[in-house]
């Protein structure tokens, strides 16, 4: 079973709500406007469910998990604004065709664990939160009801970059992806180690984009007074936007077991890795299954069935 845990698609109900807004995040036609980042021209084909399903089939996927990109900043909008956008996202993703499943999203301005429970009942595989919400003890305390709900249900958390914040003047188009996004993920990796895991010992969590390569800093951690710990079997990293060298370096530190396949489509293409068939099978099959539902393939498809028509 081949799985991609990290894709994005703006379903039709969400497109409609974004086009009706007057402040970011919003869509003007197919131009996405965010609070601090440059305008982004959206390709309509990237958000055509049938076209994306065809692309997923060409990628050989049995399951592709989409999420509401936390970089949009929806989660931290005032409650009424966030709820309208979140409702449109969840409604639209429930109607996506196979092979799509989805991560639920949640408001951070008004934490509602019961709402997350309802989303999980509908078939969302787990929940995505922005890395910016998980950088310290206060952040973990704020979202504790959501994480407790995931623990109780045995569902995973997906940590994704949040809004980039104000960028330097004349910053190139790649700046947000290479500077604030990486820094957020790097910080979130270590914050989970210090604050998240002690508070949520049963939580399975996956960090996008190899956690900003934070695991590669293990030598510096030890040199500066950190402690060597056993590899956490319930922590995973997805590989989007990285290639053979970065993935191989991470395997040398953590082994292959924590790594899962993710592409970040439509913003990036799947990585072409030169790591051998065994590593490829682990990244695309066995490791994602352990992240999503350790009990096996049938249960994963049962969980995802609510988002597949």
DAKA-V832004 format. One line per field, one symbol per residue. phi: phi as a letter, one per 40 degrees, with the letter a starting at -180 (. if undefined). A space follows every 50 residues. Layout:
phi->???
This chain:
phi->.bbbcabbaccdccdccccccbbccabbgbbcbbcbccdbcccdccbcdc cccccccccgccabcbacdcccgccbcddcccccccccccccccccccbc baccbacbcacbccccdccccchccibbbcdccbbacccccccdcccccc dccgbcbbcbdcdcgcccdgccccddccbccccccdccccccdcbccccb cbccbbbcfffggddcccccdccbhcbcbccccbbbbcbdgbbdcccccc cccbgcdccbcabgdccacdcccbbgccccccccbccdccccacchcdcd ccccdcbbc
